[in-house]
Amino acid sequence: MTRNGNRNMRSGRKFRLAAVLALAMMALLLLNACSDNEQSVFYSGSSEDGQDMVSRVPWDYRIIEGSVGDLIGSDMTVLPDNELMPNDGNYATGDKIWVLQYMDAEMTTDASQRSSVHLSSWSTIKTFKSQEEAKKDMANLKIPVTTEIDLVGVYKTQYKDKTRNFAVLELPSGNRIKQPIDDERYKAMEKKKKISVKLEEIHDFADYDSAYAKFRGWAS
């Protein structure tokens, strides 16, 4: 009886140890998955009803002046928004700093290629000791380009005695946008399939090779 009892106890310990190890491995995998999801702003999928396409893209960056608040271990709070950030610059409370912030956008595109945009609030991603350093970093994230894109078409709308002209463009991301145009540009674009435009590439700070292009104007 004693020998069998000891054997059963050892078997029970082994089972419990195996269960704990399995749970630990599962938790580690879940943490890694969450970490991977937070690395990039980009996301794409379907809406809850499956009818629309929902995507998240980097939308804009800005630099603001701030100061260091409380020091909490190896972290610090950044004023005025009181955001918690790593104190990589070995700052002291009250130090003036420059803050790089980003905004992303959730874009919903329906079956007719019409898009609606919901912008996030600003979030801090990095701090700098000088404005020059901050501008240099941001210059790599917001890049102006001139290129040709697809012109879907032009059309007119009329309300009472007023007529308005519009051009529908397809951005490199596949999203379509509508832009107002005057009569002269309407005639020049009426039979074109491509049009030269100014874009701004907004790069993902966590995955530089991924970028979203925003329309900034006509190239000519």
C-alpha positions as CSV (number, residue, x, y, z in Angstrom):
1,M,0.0,0.0,0.0
2,T,2.8,2.4,0.9
3,R,4.7,1.7,-2.3
4,N,1.6,2.2,-4.4
5,G,0.7,5.4,-2.4
6,N,4.2,6.9,-3.1
7,R,3.9,6.0,-6.8
8,N,0.5,7.7,-7.0
9,M,1.9,10.8,-5.2
10,R,4.8,11.0,-7.6
11,S,2.5,10.6,-10.6
12,G,0.3,13.3,-9.2
13,R,3.2,15.7,-8.8
14,K,4.4,15.0,-12.4
15,F,0.9,15.6,-13.7
16,R,0.6,18.9,-11.9
17,L,4.1,20.0,-13.0
18,A,3.2,19.2,-16.6
19,A,0.0,21.2,-16.3
20,V,1.8,24.2,-14.9
21,L,4.4,24.0,-17.7
22,A,1.7,23.8,-20.3
23,L,-0.1,26.8,-18.8
24,A,3.1,28.8,-18.7
25,M,3.9,28.0,-22.3
26,M,0.3,29.0,-23.3
27,A,0.7,32.3,-21.4
28,L,4.0,33.0,-23.1
29,L,2.5,32.4,-26.6
30,L,-0.4,34.7,-25.8
31,L,2.0,37.5,-24.6
32,N,4.1,37.1,-27.7
33,A,0.9,37.4,-29.8
34,C,-0.2,40.5,-28.0
35,S,3.3,42.0,-28.4
36,D,3.3,41.3,-32.1
37,N,-0.1,42.9,-32.6
38,E,1.2,46.1,-30.9
39,Q,4.3,46.4,-33.0
40,S,2.5,47.8,-36.1
41,V,-0.3,50.2,-36.6
42,F,-1.5,48.5,-39.7
43,Y,-4.6,46.2,-39.5
44,S,-7.2,45.0,-42.0
45,G,-10.3,42.9,-41.6
46,S,-14.0,42.8,-42.0
47,S,-16.7,44.7,-40.0
48,E,-19.0,42.8,-37.6
49,D,-21.6,42.2,-40.3
50,G,-19.0,41.2,-42.9
51,Q,-20.2,43.9,-45.3
52,D,-17.5,46.5,-45.0
53,M,-13.7,46.4,-45.0
54,V,-12.1,47.9,-41.9
55,S,-8.4,48.9,-41.8
56,R,-6.1,50.8,-39.5
57,V,-3.3,53.0,-40.9
58,P,-0.8,55.5,-39.7
59,W,-2.3,59.0,-40.2
60,D,0.0,61.7,-39.0
61,Y,2.9,62.7,-36.7
62,R,3.6,65.9,-34.9
63,I,6.2,67.4,-32.5
64,I,5.2,69.2,-29.4
65,E,7.1,70.8,-26.5
66,G,6.7,69.1,-23.2
67,S,8.4,68.6,-19.8
68,V,9.3,65.8,-17.5
69,G,6.9,65.2,-14.6
70,D,7.3,62.4,-12.0
71,L,10.2,59.9,-12.1
72,I,8.8,56.4,-11.6
73,G,11.6,53.8,-11.5
74,S,13.2,53.8,-14.9
75,D,10.1,55.6,-16.4
76,M,8.9,59.2,-16.3
77,T,5.6,61.0,-16.9
78,V,5.5,63.4,-19.8
79,L,3.6,66.7,-19.3
80,P,1.1,68.1,-20.2
81,D,-0.7,64.8,-21.0
82,N,0.9,62.9,-18.1
83,E,1.9,59.9,-20.3
84,L,4.2,57.3,-18.9
85,M,7.4,56.8,-21.0
86,P,10.8,55.2,-20.6
87,N,13.3,57.7,-19.2
88,D,16.0,56.7,-21.8
89,G,17.5,60.2,-21.8
90,N,18.1,60.2,-18.1
91,Y,16.0,63.3,-17.6
92,A,15.2,65.0,-14.3
93,T,11.8,66.3,-13.2
94,G,11.2,69.7,-14.8
95,D,13.5,69.2,-17.8
96,K,12.2,70.6,-21.1
97,I,11.8,67.9,-23.8
98,W,10.4,67.6,-27.3
99,V,7.8,64.9,-27.9
100,L,7.1,62.9,-31.1
101,Q,3.4,61.9,-31.2
102,Y,1.4,59.8,-33.7
103,M,-2.2,59.5,-34.8
104,D,-3.7,56.5,-36.6
105,A,-6.9,56.2,-38.5
106,E,-9.6,53.5,-38.7
107,M,-10.9,53.5,-42.3
108,T,-14.2,51.7,-43.2
109,T,-14.7,51.0,-46.9
110,D,-18.1,49.8,-48.2
111,A,-18.9,47.8,-51.3
112,S,-19.1,51.0,-53.4
113,Q,-15.5,52.0,-52.4
114,R,-16.8,54.9,-50.3
115,S,-14.6,55.4,-47.2
116,S,-15.2,56.9,-43.8
117,V,-12.4,57.8,-41.4
118,H,-12.2,57.8,-37.6
119,L,-9.1,59.4,-36.2
120,S,-7.5,58.3,-32.9
121,S,-6.2,60.7,-30.2
122,W,-2.5,61.7,-30.2
123,S,-0.1,59.2,-28.5
124,T,3.6,59.8,-27.5
125,I,6.1,57.4,-29.0
126,K,9.5,59.1,-28.4
127,T,11.2,62.0,-26.6
128,F,14.1,64.2,-27.6
129,K,16.4,66.7,-25.9
130,S,16.2,69.1,-28.9
131,Q,13.6,70.1,-31.5
132,E,16.2,69.6,-34.2
133,E,16.6,65.9,-33.3
134,A,12.8,65.4,-33.2
135,K,12.4,67.1,-36.7
136,K,15.1,64.9,-38.1
137,D,13.4,61.7,-36.9
138,M,9.9,62.9,-38.1
139,A,11.3,63.7,-41.6
140,N,11.9,60.0,-42.1
141,L,8.3,59.2,-41.2
142,K,6.5,61.8,-43.4
143,I,7.9,61.9,-46.9
144,P,6.4,64.0,-49.8
145,V,6.4,62.4,-53.2
146,T,5.1,63.2,-56.7
147,T,3.7,60.3,-58.7
148,E,1.0,59.1,-61.0
149,I,-2.1,57.4,-59.7
150,D,-5.3,56.0,-61.3
151,L,-8.0,58.5,-62.2
152,V,-11.3,56.7,-61.8
153,G,-13.3,59.5,-63.4
154,V,-14.7,63.0,-63.2
155,Y,-18.3,64.0,-62.8
156,K,-20.6,67.0,-62.2
157,T,-23.3,67.7,-59.7
158,Q,-25.9,70.5,-59.9
159,Y,-28.0,72.0,-57.2
160,K,-30.4,74.8,-58.3
161,D,-28.2,77.2,-60.4
162,K,-24.8,75.9,-59.0
163,T,-22.6,73.2,-60.6
164,R,-19.7,71.5,-59.0
165,N,-17.0,69.3,-60.5
166,F,-15.3,66.3,-58.8
167,A,-12.5,63.9,-59.6
168,V,-12.4,60.4,-58.1
169,L,-8.9,59.1,-57.5
170,E,-7.6,55.7,-56.4
171,L,-4.7,55.9,-53.9
172,P,-1.9,53.4,-53.9
173,S,-3.6,51.8,-50.8
174,G,-6.7,51.0,-52.9
175,N,-8.8,53.6,-51.2
176,R,-10.8,56.0,-53.4
177,I,-11.1,59.7,-52.6
178,K,-13.2,62.5,-54.1
179,Q,-11.6,65.9,-54.8
180,P,-13.3,69.1,-56.0
181,I,-11.9,70.5,-59.3
182,D,-12.6,73.6,-61.4
183,D,-14.0,73.7,-65.0
184,E,-10.5,74.0,-66.5
185,R,-9.2,70.9,-64.7
186,Y,-12.4,69.0,-65.4
187,K,-11.9,69.4,-69.2
188,A,-8.2,68.5,-68.9
189,M,-8.9,65.4,-66.9
190,E,-12.1,64.3,-68.7
191,K,-10.4,61.6,-70.9
192,K,-7.4,60.7,-68.7
193,K,-6.8,57.4,-66.9
194,K,-3.8,58.5,-64.9
195,I,-3.1,61.8,-63.2
196,S,0.0,63.3,-61.6
197,V,-0.5,64.2,-57.9
198,K,1.4,65.1,-54.7
199,L,1.2,62.5,-52.0
200,E,2.7,62.3,-48.5
201,E,3.9,58.8,-47.4
202,I,3.1,58.3,-43.7
203,H,5.3,55.5,-42.6
204,D,4.5,53.1,-39.7
205,F,7.0,53.9,-36.9
206,A,7.3,50.2,-35.9
207,D,7.4,48.9,-39.5
208,Y,9.1,51.4,-41.7
209,D,8.5,49.5,-45.0
210,S,4.7,49.9,-44.5
211,A,3.3,53.3,-45.3
212,Y,0.0,55.0,-46.1
213,A,-0.2,57.6,-48.9
214,K,-2.3,60.8,-48.3
215,F,-3.4,63.1,-51.1
216,R,-1.7,66.5,-50.8
217,G,-2.6,68.2,-54.1
218,W,-2.2,68.3,-57.9
219,A,1.3,68.1,-59.3
220,S,0.4,70.5,-62.2
